Amino acid sequence: MTTPLKLHPDRLFPTDSAVRDIARRLYADVAGLPIISPHGHTDPEWWATDASFGNATELLLHPDHYVLRMLYSQGVPLEALGIRNADADPRESWRLFAERFHLFRGTPSRMWLDWVFAESFGLDVLLSADTSDHYYDAITAKLETSAFRPRALFERYNIEVIATTENPLDDLRHHKAIRDSGWSGRVITAYRPDPVIDPEFEGFVDNLKTLSALTGEDCFGWTGYLAAHRQRRAFFASMGATSTDHGHPTARTADLSPAEVEALFARVVRGSCSAADAELFRAQMLTEMAGMSVDDGLVMQIHPGAFRNHNPSLFHQFGRDKGADIPTTTGYVHELHPLLAKHGNNADLTIILFTLDETAYARELAPLAGHYPVLKLGPAWWFHDSPEGMRRFRNQMTETAGFYNTVGFNDDTRAFLSIPARHDVARRIDCGFLAQLVAEHRMEEWEAAELAVDLSYNLAKAAYKL
């Protein structure tokens, strides 16, 4: 038995008919705006080679850690889904997913996937055990056509710019290939230095050796280490980067004296520093990176508050980014004070803050961004990239920080086709939020219409210097 798949035109709009009518009008003005995707983790090789995505499993299952974590939580081994298992049959991996699609009821993943199935592939029945083969065959057949190559999809969804994320050891060959190809699509990189900033990152000392060889600098001396970062940042900027990204466990910053930082660095590069030293070094490096952003103009993103790789056996078997990261309590007021005391009033710096700790919204983040000129608030992120999460973000941030100390929306995803789906959700939620303010006579509809465009397009473009 099959069930129809339908996307209701009023999905996510307010249930009150008068407010819904306002939301419809606001959404009509932003639905077709170009997509600015200023931060994410898609693979630049897709657009460098413009090769086929292969099959449904490779495109929609393997890169999506939201999907993987749900299936794993229900007892599905990642090997059976084809993760680091070349012997897995992709059709059977897809079947495991289809048989359990009911697990995603009410989740953001369900919304995004249904949008992709209906809008991208024209499927009109719900995914289930009964329709698994139909889905797999229909999606895979379309992926073999030129209309579903990476560049064609980029253009189809009116993506103006998309930023990927690479570490300092990456040679950016795929970005160079994109630039040299003559294709008009804009795919840029972002500087993510965690592997050579975090002493607890796997292979940290070997990474410093590689960075030394790559830059010609002695990265085991403090002066050479900083020079290497400046060199790589300049290279990334030459390849289109407008931002950096820092995924630290906490938002802690530090501003040590030259003698203190030299002594700390000497302990760190030995490869056996304490957890306290590792945390202090990451804290110092956030302040150092902020100073470099003052000099080179790269926008600084801080994404703290995840206990990475919480499941050690899964990490050792499959590596990072397989759905085993867990949010933690995260402070900002005291943690950011050293950095802000040094750079918080500098008009040449933009810092975009994110959080996985919603308790910090009204208490810490909104007041900070509502005061310091350098600070902007990133959107509801990761576990909170959901209709309810977006509404909580707007409700708690707006009253203190306003709309214009935020940066609109970014999708922060590895799953390419979820990008237009996620932006559609964000636009609908924001239009609903604004419609309520209009209905309460807290702003005029023309103001809400301007704000809807800003939240959907202008704020991200301006904040990320795109």
WOFENWO-V413134 format. One record per run of one state. SS is the DSSP state (2 for helix, 1 for strand, 0 for the rest). FROM is the first residue (numbers start at 1). LEN is the number of residues. If there is no record, write none. Layout:
((SS/FROM/LEN) (SS/FROM/LEN))
//
This chain:
((0/1/3) (1/4/1) (0/5/12) (2/17/14) (0/31/4) (1/35/3) (0/38/7) (2/45/5) (0/50/6) (2/56/6) (0/62/3) (2/65/9) (0/74/4) (2/78/4) (0/82/8) (2/90/10) (0/100/1) (2/101/4) (0/105/3) (2/108/13) (0/121/4) (1/125/1) (0/126/6) (2/132/12) (0/144/2) (2/146/3) (0/149/1) (2/150/7) (0/157/2) (1/159/5) (0/164/2) (1/166/1) (0/167/6) (2/173/9) (0/182/5) (1/187/2) (0/189/2) (1/191/1) (0/192/2) (2/194/4) (0/198/6) (2/204/12) (0/216/6) (2/222/17) (0/239/4) (1/243/4) (0/247/11) (2/258/11) (0/269/6) (2/275/22) (0/297/2) (1/299/5) (0/304/2) (1/306/2) (0/308/4) (2/312/7) (0/319/7) (1/326/2) (0/328/9) (2/337/7) (0/344/7) (1/351/4) (0/355/5) (2/360/10) (0/370/5) (1/375/3) (0/378/4) (2/382/3) (0/385/2) (2/387/15) (0/402/4) (1/406/1) (0/407/11) (2/418/22) (0/440/5) (2/445/19) (0/464/3))
//
